[in-house]
Amino acid sequence: MGRKHLSKSRVQDPELKRQWAAQLSPIFQEKGLKNFPMDRAALELGVSKATLYKYFRSREEILDLALEIKLQEMRRYQLKLSDPDLPYLERFFEALTITTAELSSISTVFLSDLKGSYPRVWKRVQTFIDDALESLKIFYAQGIALGELAPVHPAILVLTDELFFGKLSDPDFLEQRGLNLRDALESYFLLKFGGIFAQQHPDADLIRVRLQHMLDELQKPTFNEAETKPEQGRMAVGNLPG
């Protein structure tokens, strides 16, 4: 008779597993995942490969836990965005500070290897982005209601974020342009909330006049809309932050 296969039982020590995953995470970021087998992971942890397998079935399981730890840390931004005890703008900057600090420790090589070799784990990143977009939509709607943000439809504000974060999560896009996550995020929010023109631009008044003219033209009803579209409030450039 052949030898009966016995499935290995894993040691259930969540705290130690999180400790090991957190210890390996910076090395994953620096070296990537393609050339990081279990025996090297064991070496970095100072344990035997056999011991490591008592706790994790595979490298993917370690990676999954390491990523979940990182995403949990990043989710702290949600608490800031929704903190009723903080002024609106303070909520935004506190959340942005947390996000940029955490993103600065994620490398493009890590993202590239994760997306290319571990699609199941990569789904966690996509889910995180979807949740973040929903949180921002709520945050923008609150800001518009409070008069803190320009009266732009929240769906448009979220659309710009969706397009940006879609590219941000593409490691090839970042690498080909010599960008890292932190620099890309800081530049994006500077542009989004500060505008493309310098605050003391010498032609600031002319820019506002031309933008107002453009908005007035856009709000004129088309031939088909003239009789069917109800009159809406006029959007003015003067309502935009500047």
C-alpha positions as CSV (number, residue, x, y, z in Angstrom):
1,M,0.0,0.0,0.0
2,G,1.1,3.5,-0.7
3,R,1.9,5.9,2.0
4,K,-1.2,7.8,3.1
5,H,-0.9,11.6,2.6
6,L,-1.3,13.6,5.7
7,S,-2.1,17.3,5.4
8,K,0.2,19.5,7.5
9,S,-1.5,21.4,10.3
10,R,-0.5,25.0,10.6
11,V,0.5,26.7,13.8
12,Q,-2.1,29.2,14.7
13,D,-0.2,32.2,16.1
14,P,-1.7,35.3,14.5
15,E,0.5,37.7,16.4
16,L,3.7,36.0,15.3
17,K,2.5,35.6,11.8
18,R,1.7,39.4,11.6
19,Q,5.1,40.1,13.1
20,W,6.9,38.0,10.5
21,A,4.8,39.5,7.6
22,A,5.5,43.0,8.8
23,Q,9.2,42.2,9.1
24,L,9.4,40.9,5.5
25,S,7.3,43.7,4.0
26,P,10.1,46.3,3.6
27,I,12.3,43.6,2.0
28,F,9.5,42.9,-0.5
29,Q,9.3,46.6,-1.3
30,E,13.0,46.8,-1.9
31,K,13.8,43.6,-3.7
32,G,10.4,42.8,-5.3
33,L,8.7,39.4,-5.2
34,K,10.0,37.4,-8.2
35,N,13.3,36.4,-6.6
36,F,12.2,35.9,-3.1
37,P,11.5,32.2,-2.4
38,M,10.5,30.7,0.9
39,D,14.0,29.7,1.9
40,R,15.2,33.3,1.6
41,A,12.2,34.5,3.6
42,A,13.1,32.0,6.3
43,L,16.7,33.3,6.2
44,E,15.6,36.9,6.7
45,L,13.5,35.8,9.6
46,G,16.2,33.7,11.2
47,V,14.2,30.5,11.2
48,S,14.3,27.3,9.2
49,K,12.3,26.8,6.1
50,A,10.5,24.0,7.8
51,T,9.5,26.2,10.7
52,L,8.2,28.9,8.3
53,Y,6.0,26.3,6.5
54,K,4.5,25.5,9.9
55,Y,2.9,29.0,9.9
56,F,2.4,29.8,6.2
57,R,1.4,27.5,3.3
58,S,3.2,29.6,0.7
59,R,4.9,32.9,-0.1
60,E,1.6,34.2,-1.4
61,E,0.0,33.7,2.0
62,I,2.8,35.8,3.6
63,L,2.4,38.4,0.9
64,D,-1.4,38.5,1.4
65,L,-1.0,39.2,5.1
66,A,1.8,41.8,4.6
67,L,-0.4,43.7,2.1
68,E,-3.4,43.5,4.5
69,I,-1.3,45.0,7.3
70,K,-0.3,47.9,5.0
71,L,-3.9,48.5,3.8
72,Q,-5.1,48.5,7.4
73,E,-2.6,51.2,8.2
74,M,-3.7,53.2,5.1
75,R,-7.4,52.9,6.0
76,R,-6.8,55.3,8.9
77,Y,-7.4,58.0,6.4
78,Q,-11.1,57.2,6.5
79,L,-11.3,58.0,10.2
80,K,-9.9,61.4,9.5
81,L,-12.1,62.2,6.6
82,S,-15.2,61.4,8.7
83,D,-14.1,62.9,12.0
84,P,-16.8,65.3,13.0
85,D,-14.6,67.0,15.6
86,L,-12.1,68.3,12.9
87,P,-12.7,71.3,10.6
88,Y,-13.4,70.2,7.0
89,L,-10.0,71.3,5.5
90,E,-8.2,69.8,8.5
91,R,-9.9,66.4,7.8
92,F,-8.6,66.5,4.3
93,F,-5.0,67.4,5.2
94,E,-4.9,64.9,8.0
95,A,-6.1,62.1,5.6
96,L,-3.7,63.2,2.9
97,T,-0.8,63.1,5.4
98,I,-1.6,59.6,6.4
99,T,-2.0,58.5,2.8
100,T,1.2,60.0,1.4
101,A,3.3,58.6,4.4
102,E,2.0,55.1,3.8
103,L,2.3,55.3,0.0
104,S,5.9,56.5,0.2
105,S,6.9,53.0,1.5
106,I,5.4,51.2,-1.5
107,S,7.7,50.6,-4.4
108,T,6.9,50.3,-8.1
109,V,8.7,47.0,-8.4
110,F,6.5,45.6,-5.6
111,L,3.4,46.8,-7.4
112,S,4.6,45.4,-10.7
113,D,5.4,42.0,-9.3
114,L,2.2,41.9,-7.3
115,K,0.0,42.7,-10.3
116,G,1.8,40.4,-12.6
117,S,2.2,37.3,-10.4
118,Y,-0.5,37.5,-7.7
119,P,-3.8,38.5,-9.3
120,R,-5.8,37.2,-6.3
121,V,-3.8,39.4,-3.9
122,W,-3.9,42.3,-6.3
123,K,-7.7,42.4,-6.0
124,R,-7.2,43.7,-2.5
125,V,-5.6,46.8,-4.0
126,Q,-8.5,47.3,-6.4
127,T,-11.0,46.9,-3.5
128,F,-9.1,49.4,-1.5
129,I,-9.2,51.9,-4.3
130,D,-13.0,51.4,-4.8
131,D,-13.6,52.0,-1.1
132,A,-11.4,55.1,-1.2
133,L,-13.3,56.6,-4.1
134,E,-16.6,56.0,-2.3
135,S,-15.2,57.8,0.8
136,L,-14.1,60.7,-1.3
137,K,-17.5,61.0,-2.9
138,I,-19.1,61.4,0.5
139,F,-16.4,63.8,1.6
140,Y,-16.8,66.0,-1.5
141,A,-20.6,66.1,-1.2
142,Q,-20.1,67.3,2.4
143,G,-17.6,70.0,1.3
144,I,-20.0,71.3,-1.3
145,A,-22.9,71.4,1.1
146,L,-20.7,73.3,3.6
147,G,-19.5,75.8,1.0
148,E,-15.9,74.6,1.4
149,L,-15.7,73.4,-2.2
150,A,-16.8,74.8,-5.5
151,P,-20.3,73.7,-6.6
152,V,-19.0,71.0,-8.9
153,H,-20.9,67.8,-9.1
154,P,-19.3,65.2,-6.7
155,A,-19.4,62.6,-9.5
156,I,-17.1,64.7,-11.6
157,L,-14.7,65.2,-8.7
158,V,-14.7,61.4,-8.1
159,L,-14.2,60.8,-11.8
160,T,-10.9,62.7,-11.8
161,D,-9.8,60.6,-8.7
162,E,-10.9,57.4,-10.4
163,L,-8.9,58.1,-13.5
164,F,-5.9,59.2,-11.4
165,F,-5.9,56.3,-9.0
166,G,-6.4,53.9,-12.0
167,K,-3.1,55.1,-13.4
168,L,-1.5,55.3,-10.0
169,S,-2.0,51.6,-9.4
170,D,-0.4,50.8,-12.8
171,P,3.3,50.3,-12.0
172,D,4.3,50.5,-15.6
173,F,2.8,54.0,-15.9
174,L,4.8,55.2,-12.9
175,E,8.0,53.5,-13.9
176,Q,8.0,54.8,-17.4
177,R,7.6,58.3,-16.2
178,G,10.1,58.2,-13.4
179,L,7.4,58.7,-10.8
180,N,7.0,57.2,-7.3
181,L,3.7,57.0,-5.5
182,R,4.3,59.8,-3.1
183,D,5.4,62.4,-5.6
184,A,2.5,61.5,-8.0
185,L,0.0,61.9,-5.2
186,E,1.4,65.2,-3.9
187,S,1.4,66.7,-7.4
188,Y,-2.1,65.5,-8.1
189,F,-3.6,67.1,-5.0
190,L,-1.6,70.3,-5.4
191,L,-3.1,70.5,-8.9
192,K,-6.6,69.5,-7.9
193,F,-7.0,71.8,-5.0
194,G,-4.6,74.6,-5.9
195,G,-5.4,74.9,-9.6
196,I,-3.1,74.8,-12.6
197,F,-2.4,78.6,-12.5
198,A,-0.2,80.3,-9.8
199,Q,-2.3,82.0,-7.2
200,Q,-0.6,85.4,-8.0
201,H,-0.7,84.9,-11.8
202,P,-0.6,88.4,-13.4
203,D,-3.5,87.5,-15.7
204,A,-5.7,86.0,-12.9
205,D,-8.5,88.5,-13.7
206,L,-8.4,87.7,-17.4
207,I,-8.4,84.0,-16.7
208,R,-11.6,84.4,-14.5
209,V,-13.3,86.5,-17.2
210,R,-12.6,83.9,-19.9
211,L,-13.6,81.0,-17.7
212,Q,-16.8,82.8,-16.8
213,H,-17.5,83.3,-20.5
214,M,-16.9,79.6,-21.2
215,L,-19.2,78.6,-18.4
216,D,-21.9,81.0,-19.7
217,E,-21.7,79.5,-23.1
218,L,-21.9,76.0,-21.8
219,Q,-25.0,76.8,-19.8
220,K,-26.9,78.1,-22.9
221,P,-29.6,75.6,-23.9
222,T,-29.1,73.8,-27.2
223,F,-31.8,73.9,-29.9
224,N,-33.4,70.7,-28.5
225,E,-33.0,71.6,-24.9
226,A,-34.5,75.1,-25.2
227,E,-38.1,74.1,-24.6
228,T,-37.5,71.1,-22.4
229,K,-34.7,71.8,-20.0
230,P,-35.7,73.7,-16.8
231,E,-33.6,76.7,-15.9
232,Q,-30.8,75.9,-13.5
233,G,-28.7,78.1,-11.2
234,R,-25.9,79.9,-12.9
235,M,-22.4,78.6,-12.1
236,A,-19.9,81.4,-11.6
237,V,-16.2,81.4,-11.6
238,G,-16.4,83.7,-8.6
239,N,-17.6,80.7,-6.7
240,L,-14.4,78.8,-7.4
241,P,-11.6,78.9,-4.8
242,G,-8.9,81.3,-5.8
